[in-house]
Amino acid sequence: MTLIKLAKFEREQATCNSERRRAGVIQHFANSVVKFSRSQAKLNSEVVQQLVRQYA
């Protein structure tokens, strides 16, 4: 979430195209990190459920 906030701040404070482009890259990266994190949490949950079923 910190990267998303940073990207928003940089986008709002940008004074030239290169800064806006950089903020866009940071935003894209931050969104990818959040999606990956959510996917990883879901996968971990599914693995735990499978292990519980297997050993219960």
C-alpha positions as CSV (number, residue, x, y, z in Angstrom):
1,M,0.0,0.0,0.0
2,T,2.9,2.3,0.6
3,L,4.0,2.1,-3.0
4,I,0.5,3.0,-4.1
5,K,0.4,6.0,-1.8
6,L,3.9,7.0,-3.1
7,A,2.7,6.7,-6.7
8,K,-0.3,8.9,-6.0
9,F,1.8,11.5,-4.3
10,E,4.3,11.6,-7.1
11,R,1.6,11.8,-9.7
12,E,0.0,14.7,-7.9
13,Q,3.3,16.5,-7.5
14,A,4.7,15.7,-11.0
15,T,5.8,18.7,-13.0
16,C,7.0,17.0,-16.1
17,N,6.2,14.0,-18.3
18,S,9.1,11.9,-17.1
19,E,7.9,12.3,-13.5
20,R,4.3,11.3,-14.5
21,R,5.7,8.3,-16.4
22,R,7.7,7.2,-13.4
23,A,4.6,7.6,-11.2
24,G,2.7,5.4,-13.6
25,V,5.4,2.8,-13.5
26,I,5.4,2.8,-9.7
27,Q,1.6,2.5,-9.7
28,H,1.7,-0.4,-12.1
29,F,4.4,-2.2,-10.0
30,A,2.5,-1.6,-6.8
31,N,-0.7,-3.0,-8.3
32,S,1.2,-6.1,-9.4
33,V,2.7,-6.5,-5.9
34,V,-0.8,-6.3,-4.3
35,K,-2.2,-8.8,-6.8
36,F,0.7,-11.2,-6.2
37,S,0.3,-10.9,-2.5
38,R,-3.4,-11.6,-2.6
39,S,-2.8,-14.6,-4.9
40,Q,-0.1,-15.9,-2.5
41,A,-2.4,-15.6,0.5
42,K,-5.2,-17.5,-1.4
43,L,-2.8,-20.2,-2.4
44,N,-1.5,-20.6,1.1
45,S,-5.0,-20.9,2.4
46,E,-5.8,-23.6,-0.2
47,V,-2.6,-25.5,0.7
48,V,-3.6,-25.5,4.4
49,Q,-7.1,-26.7,3.6
50,Q,-5.7,-29.6,1.6
51,L,-3.3,-30.5,4.4
52,V,-6.1,-30.4,6.9
53,R,-8.2,-32.7,4.8
54,Q,-5.3,-35.1,4.2
55,Y,-4.3,-35.5,7.8
56,A,-7.7,-35.1,9.5
